[in-house]
Amino acid sequence: MAQGSTKTAIVTGAASGIGLATAKSLQASGYRVFGTSRKATTDTGGGIRMLVCDVTDEASVADMVEAVFGETGRVDLLVNNAGFGISGPAEETSVAQAQAMFDVNLFGVIRTTQAVLPLMRAQKGGRIVNVSSVQGFIPAPYMALYGASKHAVEGYSESLDHEVRGQGIRVVLVEPAFTRTAFDQNLVRSDKPLDIYEADRAGRASFLLDVMKTADTPEVVAKVIVNAATAPKPKRRYAAGPKARQVSLLRRFVPANAFDKAFRNEMRLPPIA
Ligand SMILES: NC(=O)c1ccc[n+]([C@@H]2O[C@H](COP(=O)([O-])OP(=O)(O)OC[C@H]3O[C@@H](n4cnc5c(N)ncnc54)[C@H](OP(=O)(O)O)[C@@H]3O)[C@@H](O)[C@H]2O)c1
């Protein structure tokens, strides 16, 4: 196909999990897909072109976007998927550790977004899909900093969407619940352990093991991302999968006190008012 006639998509963090499933689904939907990883990797199958990119490094992001534009002459879709979590009580997480995570989960999104916006504006259209989480709109006890980073992504995305909508660009959110990927194995433990939380730690680990058993597959999330990317009139946010849809409805319509009680129960936290 001639340069510029196929829609081009960039998916960050496409070597595994939700990013890999999304890259494959977009490819199957007709996009020319460029995936990114921090490691040099060529073999994802299905013609997806992998590029090395660290979203914490502005020059690396600029090089990656330039390589895509140089090859295709367009960037129609950016899926900001790269991200990781810190597991542990908020008090046990140092500011430096939290900043390193925000550098990927929030500032990584900002870096890639700022790199593609001028190209999208020049071609008079584009879409940015930011992978948030249900923890972007509900509390995330024992993953508070991760939850905070996803709340920040939500605030950034919804605000930016208003600013660029007039330029033909939309910024939308996809909010998965727990999903069966390497995410839980890649969780970083909070770096300042305190004795007071020792008993909670085992409880949290077994909670995570249990929820992961029935978690959605990355393909479920990928399908929602493709919807968010291709809908002619996209919604501002897409809960991805049945659990995420249920949580989203409860958060919107259940009174705050009742939600708080049900949430503690679901999270296996003792019922303290
Ligand atoms: N799994 C869940 O339960 C769940 C639930 C809700 C939301 N999410 C979100 O879904 C997204 C994808 O996670 P996943 O579940 O698919 O986990 P995953 O398999 O661990 O994938 C995370 C990806 O992020 C990339 N990444 C991490 N740091 C990076 C950096 N500095 N620069 C560039 N890429 C970086 C990794 O790429 P490389 O290591 O190849 O560089 C990896 O491919 C994340 O934003 C996560 O917060 C996950």
The ligand as a Tripos MOL2 file, in Angstrom:
@<TRIPOS>MOLECULE
LIG
   48    52     1     0     0
SMALL
NO_CHARGES

@<TRIPOS>ATOM
      1 N1         -2.8200   -6.1020   34.3430 N.am      1 LIG1
      2 C1         -3.6470   -5.4110   35.0880 C.2       1 LIG1
      3 O1         -4.2360   -5.9230   36.0540 O.2       1 LIG1
      4 C2         -3.9460   -3.9740   34.7240 C.ar      1 LIG1
      5 C3         -5.1440   -3.4130   35.2000 C.ar      1 LIG1
      6 C4         -5.4410   -2.0870   34.8860 C.ar      1 LIG1
      7 C5         -4.5500   -1.3480   34.1180 C.ar      1 LIG1
      8 N2         -3.3860   -1.9120   33.6840 N.ar      1 LIG1
      9 C6         -2.4810   -1.0860   32.8840 C.3       1 LIG1
     10 O2         -2.2750   -1.7030   31.6380 O.3       1 LIG1
     11 C7         -1.0140   -1.2700   31.1000 C.3       1 LIG1
     12 C8         -0.2630   -2.4860   30.5720 C.3       1 LIG1
     13 O3          0.0630   -3.3530   31.6340 O.3       1 LIG1
     14 P1          0.0580   -4.9420   31.4960 P.3       1 LIG1
     15 O4         -0.9600   -5.4350   32.4200 O.co2     1 LIG1
     16 O5          0.0040   -5.3590   30.0880 O.co2     1 LIG1
     17 O6          1.4680   -5.2950   32.1730 O.3       1 LIG1
     18 P2          2.8850   -5.7550   31.5310 P.3       1 LIG1
     19 O7          2.7260   -6.9940   30.7540 O.co2     1 LIG1
     20 O8          3.8240   -5.6980   32.6780 O.co2     1 LIG1
     21 O9          3.2100   -4.5940   30.4870 O.3       1 LIG1
     22 C9          3.6750   -3.3170   30.8720 C.3       1 LIG1
     23 C10         4.4610   -2.7230   29.7260 C.3       1 LIG1
     24 O10         4.9370   -1.4310   30.1250 O.3       1 LIG1
     25 C11         6.2110   -1.2610   29.5500 C.3       1 LIG1
     26 N3          7.0560   -0.3040   30.3030 N.ar      1 LIG1
     27 C12         7.3260   -0.2710   31.6070 C.ar      1 LIG1
     28 N4          8.1710    0.7310   31.8770 N.ar      1 LIG1
     29 C13         8.4390    1.3600   30.7040 C.ar      1 LIG1
     30 C14         9.2420    2.4800   30.3000 C.ar      1 LIG1
     31 N5          9.9810    3.1840   31.1680 N.pl3     1 LIG1
     32 N6          9.2640    2.8460   28.9900 N.ar      1 LIG1
     33 C15         8.5700    2.1400   28.0890 C.ar      1 LIG1
     34 N7          7.7990    1.0580   28.3860 N.ar      1 LIG1
     35 C16         7.7440    0.6810   29.6940 C.ar      1 LIG1
     36 C17         6.8490   -2.6370   29.5120 C.3       1 LIG1
     37 O11         7.6440   -2.6860   28.3480 O.3       1 LIG1
     38 P3          9.1520   -3.2470   28.2690 P.3       1 LIG1
     39 O12         9.4840   -3.9360   29.5720 O.co2     1 LIG1
     40 O13         9.1020   -4.2020   27.1030 O.co2     1 LIG1
     41 O14         9.9560   -2.0520   28.0060 O.co2     1 LIG1
     42 C18         5.6440   -3.5680   29.3610 C.3       1 LIG1
     43 O15         5.4790   -3.9840   28.0100 O.3       1 LIG1
     44 C19        -0.3050   -0.5230   32.2180 C.3       1 LIG1
     45 O16        -0.4350    0.8730   32.0000 O.3       1 LIG1
     46 C20        -1.0840   -0.9230   33.4660 C.3       1 LIG1
     47 O17        -1.0420    0.0820   34.4520 O.3       1 LIG1
     48 C21        -3.0710   -3.2080   33.9590 C.ar      1 LIG1
@<TRIPOS>BOND
     1     1     2 1
     2     2     3 2
     3     2     4 1
     4     4     5 ar
     5     4    48 ar
     6     5     6 ar
     7     6     7 ar
     8     7     8 ar
     9     8     9 1
    10     8    48 ar
    11     9    10 1
    12     9    46 1
    13    10    11 1
    14    11    12 1
    15    11    44 1
    16    12    13 1
    17    13    14 1
    18    14    15 2
    19    14    16 1
    20    14    17 1
    21    17    18 1
    22    18    19 2
    23    18    20 1
    24    18    21 1
    25    21    22 1
    26    22    23 1
    27    23    24 1
    28    23    42 1
    29    24    25 1
    30    25    26 1
    31    25    36 1
    32    26    27 ar
    33    26    35 ar
    34    27    28 ar
    35    28    29 ar
    36    29    30 ar
    37    29    35 ar
    38    30    31 1
    39    30    32 ar
    40    32    33 ar
    41    33    34 ar
    42    34    35 ar
    43    36    37 1
    44    36    42 1
    45    37    38 1
    46    38    39 2
    47    38    40 1
    48    38    41 1
    49    42    43 1
    50    44    45 1
    51    44    46 1
    52    46    47 1
@<TRIPOS>SUBSTRUCTURE
     1 LIG1         1 GROUP 0 **** ****
